[in-house]
Amino acid sequence: MLRPLFLFVFISSCSFLKGTPSLKTIDTDRLLNSIKLTGEGKGRLTLGQSQHVFSVDSVLNEDLDWIFAVSIPLHGEEVMILSDIKSHQMKFSEVSSFEERIAKEFKRLKLNKILTTEKFMKELRLLIRFGLSPQWGQKRDCKPQQNETICELDGETFIVHVLDTEIKIKKLLGQGKSLQIVAKNLTESFFQKTDIILFLNEAQEEKKVSPFSLEIFW
């Protein structure tokens, strides 16, 4: 079942090699607005050695809840809901089924001893909130630096790196940990792939080895 996803990545990589211009030549704000977080597609959740492939349907509803619904073969539909992302503060809500899956895997892998699932979900919400900010009416405050762009939103800091073939939004979690959105395969209007990746230390980030990754192919 993974073969179509790998084939898509291979074809997209080849198209870049044929002469696609570097993303560094494109305005950073335009790139940020091209990162896709809502729509339909395919996804893959990797936690340690465990992988799940599924279809995805993600929306930002009228109440500004970000709803991420997945359909996993043999398991059925599971949902993750980040409520009222216009609000900076995370509101208490009942744990949804996809969040519960993540929490169980965090416990199984003992990741919860390094980063609690509550902290993870809070930081994930802030990252998604930043990515969707134009859709709920907030303008990002971004200042270019030498090799990166520093963005502020309601007192939270996000570091944006633009590489030749991808753009990264990094949220630092302290002690070398970070949660990132990585977007790849830019079309005329949006990136066709969105990854959400957790790194527990800088060595993992350098080697691109992550205990948690959520890949979405739009």
Secondary structure, DSSP 8 states (H G I E B T S, - for coil): --HHHHHHHHHHHHHHHTT---GGGS-HHHHHHT---SEEEEEEEEETTEEEEEEEEEEE-TT--EEEEEEETTTEEEEEEE--TTSSS-------HHHHHHHHHHHHTTGGGTS-HHHHHHHHHHHHHHHTGGGGT---EEEE-SSSEEEEETTEEEEEEE-SSEEEEEEEEETTEEEEEEEEEE-SSSEEEEEEEEESSHHHHHHT--SEEEEEE-
